[in-house]
Amino acid sequence: MPSVYIKTYGCQMNERDSEAVAAQLVAKGYTLAASEYVADVVLLNTCSVRDNAELKAINKMENIAGDIRKHRPNVVLGFLGCMAQSRGQELIDRLPDVDLVVGTQKFHRTADYLDDIFAGRRSKIVDTAEEQGSEGTIREHLVNGNAKVKSVTAFVSIMQGCNQYCTFCIVPYTRGEERSRSIADVVAECRQLVGQGVREITLLGQIVTSYGKRGGFQSGRAELPLGSSIGDAQPRIPTANGTSPFVQLIEAVHEIEGLDRIRFTAPHPKGYGDDLVAAYARLPKLVESAHLPVQSGSDRVLKLMHRGYTRARFLEIIRKLRAARPGIGLTSDIIVGFPGETEADFSETLSLCREVEFDNAYLFKYSPRKDTPAAAMPDQIAGDLIEERHARLLATINAIGKRKYDAFVGRQTQILVEGPSRKNSARMTGRTRCNKIVLFDGAERHRGQLLEVKITRTGSFTLYGDPAIVNL
Ligand code: SAM
């Protein structure tokens, strides 16, 4: 059987989609290649959130087509995911060496399409159509499969799409309308993962806090025959005793015996209602970590972005979360240089970061995206000014982060050990409940253990720990 190499760009949702495609291909007998240079099939799973991400994938494919295909003409080349969805046929017109373009609702069709290409039934395939039920098709995992090691953590896709229509964001156009899986379906997948040794689950979606609010379709099958669609409509999940569908889902997953930790990403600050804040206080497996993408500290910019909350409301959520779970780890996403952002607006972002003291924040230089309202707004900010503000904000975030990480030195904390560090396999790595990476001199036997470590020093957004001191 052929071998496949999948390179992923962008967010955790894309990583999860790639994993599911890889698992589907492995189930069909494909092997996973170590690099594009030895693979029979090279798939680039793409991101459209910023122009840079699109350019990277296009340049990569140009290089592969020019280099690898010259020596091995039969290699099959494909684009998957968000850029495949937004550009479709245009990608093959631009790069004629590409054989396959698979959109965001069609990942589960990839194996069938590759079969068609290898059997010579079709040569060029572009599929970016919508498909009812596609939110239930990202379900296969590579847990313990290929790598022959136990996976301790897993991501579970609970929904697809986004209905927020933030004015800067391309996601609603590339990922479609919000569609959620049923609670029973998600819980069954989590239960199976825990049965395979998984101890920590991250519930995944574009805006997880909107889970269940708009219904969707439920798939009961791992693979769908070509041309079929899934007919079982999954209704909207009603609020029960003031509890949103998302909190109901967390409660249901919390019941799973053998599961130690629950995380989720990505939420919307609007979704941190009192029920979710209360869930942090009463559900011990829901770890004390929250990602709240604030995007800007200026009410004027937040309104232009169509974010649906004010600076004051955002700060109130932070206050409530800290009251519910003291020591909660807080991270954020921030866009620098949104159209019309003045020095005064930017100062509000700086002051919000100083006030909240995020443990870390991901900073994005604003990038105009096709068909989004912000791309047509007046007063687009010049690149050099965006660079300058980005550098100032980064320095602020890094200084606050360093202070917060340094405060861990000398403390004892619990980590879940995930495996050897990617950068230095002699070290083991784990995460604190508040989502900080801890490196320590450990051994394979530590994998999957909840271990107490004493933090001895810090690196850049990394803690170094010693389990020997506390686990004698
Ligand atoms: N769930 C997130 C939210 O609440 O908005 C959206 C996830 S988005 C894929 C990841 C981050 O990319 C966003 O939070 C935003 O900071 C950034 N982003 C999205 N569109 C962008 C754009 N046009 N330019 C720069 N950054 C952008």
Residues whose N, C-alpha, C, O or C-beta is under 5 A from the ligand:
A	BS01	SAM	V49 F168 C169 Q206 I207 A266 P267 H268 P293 D333 I334 I335 F364 K365 Y366 S367 P368 R369
